[in-house]
Amino acid sequence: MKILMVLTSHDQLGDTGNKTGFWLEEFAAPYYVFKNAGAEITLASPKGGQPPIDPSSDDEGSQTDDTRRFKADEAANKHLAATEKLSTVDAAGFDAIFYPGGHGPLWDLAEDADSKQLIETFYTAGKPVGAVCHAPGVFRHTLRADGKPLVSGLRVTGFTNTEEEAVGLTNVVPFLVEDMLKENGGTYEKGADWASFVLRDGNLVTGQNPASSAAAANELLALLK
């Protein structure tokens, strides 16, 4: 079982002067769900190498058992520091693809041609495609074989407009995940803000927020079994 995890390389939070990146919990929780299931994990990012961790996800108030496990895991840290360059990755070598969120993907992965092609290839082949929190933003330009937006007619979730409002970034992000999924024809659903909420429709798995990370990874695994 080979799983590709794709992380952002983008570290600038719009023109605020603040840093962003991927959200640590949204990487660590799925990473260990996959690891514990015996999966072989490959990490990739647009630029390769060490992807930027959102500083807000690295502070004490955002820590979980999984993030603490990761911080103490030397092998996992070395693995993360050496992500492969996304343009060199071949979908044929993998059984599933998963995107952790954080605000970074809204700027780079949502517009990345290599990411778009990978997602479309996995989805068309019937392989599981997963994304959590802001990462469903990567479906902004993805299309199905019939030319329709990939999420069109599918039950999907992602970071809510009210969650974005709560973190004060509604006017900073390039687009709102909830609005984009609706505009692309997705049947958008959500749970309570900050509570775990995951949807699976066909081979597409989406999670609403950081708390949904492990559950989304487990749904992806269920599709592989």
Secondary structure, DSSP 8 states (H G I E B T S, - for coil): -EEEEE-----B-TTSS-B--B-HHHHHHHHHHHHHTT-EEEEEESS-BS--B-GGGGSGGG--HHHHHHHT-HHHHHHHHTBEEGGG--GGG-SEEEE--SSGGGTTGGG-HHHHHHHHHHHHTT--EEEETTGGGGGSS-B-TTSSBTTTTSEE--S-HHHHHHTT-TTTSSS-HHHHHHHTT-EE---STTS--EEEETTEEEE-SGGGHHHHHHHHHHHH-
